[in-house]
Each structure stands twice: as structure tokens, then as C-alpha cells.
Amino acid sequence: MMTLWIIVSALLYGCSATSDAKPLKNEKVLELEEQNQRLKETIEDQQRDMEKYEQQTEEYRSLTEQFVSMLNDRQIKSVMEKQTDMELTINGEQVPENGVMDVESGDVEVTLTSKQPSVSLPGEMMQFAPKGSLLDHVILSSEKPDQTSGSDGTLSSSRSLIFSDAPSGKEFEFSITDELKRMLGLKTNTITIQVN
């Protein structure tokens, strides 16, 4: 009899444990369904936002094309110069307005970096973008670099002239084009590097 009682008790306990597990399982399923619904709503909101941004982008593109059609070549060139970010550095330091730089002895690296706008501009404007690399904008005197290097990315490119082991007291001087002077906002076409 005792054995029968133990078996019946075990069966009853097993049934109650199973029935307790069912509500927990159902709660988890409901929680996941709610989370899934929230995610669907978030995706729908993002899709609506994306459609709105695509429409705005198309409107901006159309407006830009209308503006461009009203400009002459000189005006488009001016706009493109303002949209292109140029930076001339010596050993990583930006050249000041007066064009005079003091550097420590050792390697001297002259780098011109050009960054194009990240916005999509009409093709007819891109033909007026500033062109040329460092060697197109820099007129070297008798001093020739020991090495040149460069890198090209999607929106930016850079070119460097490297003068190796410049001793203290050495002075480098070179000229830049009027276009580069204007884009850099410098007051001179002459760049002077004084090695300390």
C-alpha cells in the first residue's frame, strides 16, 4: 500500500510540475511575440524615415541641378573650390597664413591633403573640382625630395614630399600656385621651412 501511495504521489507531483511549466512557457512565448511586434514596428518606422530621406535627397538633387544651370563656369569653379577642403601640412602641422614654418631637424614631410564633399553633386559640377596633386600645385626650387608618397581614399587623397635627414640650420623654400594659395587662405605663394 505504501508503495502504491508513493507512486500515486509521484504521478500527481509530476502532473503539477508540468502544469506549472506551461504558464512559464506561455509567458515566454508571449514576451517574444511582443518583442517581435515592437521590432516590426521599429522596422516600419525606419522604412518610412528612409523613404522620406530618399525623397528629400531627390528634391535636393533637383534643386542643386536648377542652381547649377544658373551659374557660369567661373561661379561653378568657385563653388567647387569652397566645397573641396585642402590642407597643406609640414610634419603634420598646418602651414600658417604667412607661409613660414619652423621644424625640428630630421625628416621633413610636406603633405597636401584634398577632401571632396561627401554629398553627391551633379556631374557637370565635378568637372570644375580642383584637380592635380601636390606636384601640380608646388613649384620646387633646386631642392628635390628624397621620396614621394601618397594615398587615395573615396573622398580624400594626399601626396607627400619627404626630405630626409634635414640638418639644423637648413632652409627649404618653394612656391605654390595661386589656386592653392586661395584655397588654403594663405597670404603668400612662398612657403619657407626653417629647420632648427
ZIFEN-V921517 format. One record per backbone hydrogen bond with DSSP energy under -1.0 kcal/mol. CO is the residue of the C=O (numbers start at 1). NH is the residue of the N-H. E is the energy in kcal/mol with one decimal. If there is no record, write none. Layout:
BEGIN
co;nh;e
CO;NH;E
CO;NH;E
END
This chain:
BEGIN
co;nh;e
1;5;-2.4
2;6;-2.1
3;7;-2.2
4;8;-2.7
5;9;-2.5
6;10;-2.5
7;11;-2.4
8;12;-2.5
9;13;-2.6
10;14;-2.4
11;15;-2.1
12;16;-2.2
13;17;-2.5
14;18;-2.0
15;19;-2.2
16;20;-1.9
17;21;-1.6
18;22;-1.5
20;24;-1.0
21;25;-2.4
22;26;-2.7
23;27;-2.5
24;28;-2.0
25;29;-2.2
26;30;-2.5
27;31;-2.4
28;32;-2.5
29;33;-2.4
30;34;-2.4
31;35;-2.3
32;36;-2.6
33;37;-2.2
34;38;-2.4
35;39;-2.3
36;40;-2.3
37;41;-2.3
38;42;-2.3
39;43;-2.5
40;44;-2.4
41;45;-2.4
42;46;-2.5
43;47;-2.5
44;48;-2.2
45;49;-2.5
46;50;-2.7
47;51;-2.4
48;52;-2.2
49;53;-2.7
50;54;-2.6
51;55;-2.1
52;56;-2.4
53;57;-2.7
54;58;-2.2
55;59;-2.2
56;60;-2.7
57;61;-2.6
58;62;-2.4
59;63;-2.4
60;64;-2.9
61;65;-2.4
62;66;-1.9
63;67;-2.3
64;68;-2.9
65;69;-1.8
67;70;-1.4
68;71;-1.6
72;76;-2.3
73;77;-2.5
74;78;-2.0
75;79;-2.3
76;80;-2.6
77;81;-2.2
78;82;-1.8
79;83;-1.5
80;84;-1.3
85;115;-2.6
87;113;-2.8
88;95;-2.4
89;111;-2.9
90;93;-2.1
93;90;-2.8
96;99;-1.9
97;187;-2.4
99;192;-2.8
101;194;-3.4
103;196;-3.5
106;166;-2.7
108;163;-3.0
109;91;-3.0
110;161;-2.6
111;89;-2.9
112;159;-1.9
113;87;-2.2
114;157;-2.1
115;85;-2.6
122;125;-1.5
122;126;-1.3
123;127;-1.0
125;128;-2.1
126;129;-1.6
133;136;-1.2
134;138;-1.5
137;177;-1.9
139;175;-2.4
147;162;-3.1
149;160;-3.3
151;158;-2.7
155;116;-3.6
156;153;-3.7
157;114;-3.0
158;151;-2.3
159;112;-2.5
160;149;-2.0
161;110;-2.9
162;146;-2.1
162;147;-1.6
163;108;-2.8
166;106;-2.3
167;170;-1.8
170;195;-2.9
172;193;-3.0
174;191;-3.4
175;139;-3.5
177;181;-2.5
178;182;-2.5
179;183;-2.4
180;184;-2.5
181;185;-1.1
181;186;-1.9
189;176;-2.4
191;174;-2.2
192;101;-3.0
193;172;-2.6
194;103;-2.7
195;169;-2.9
END
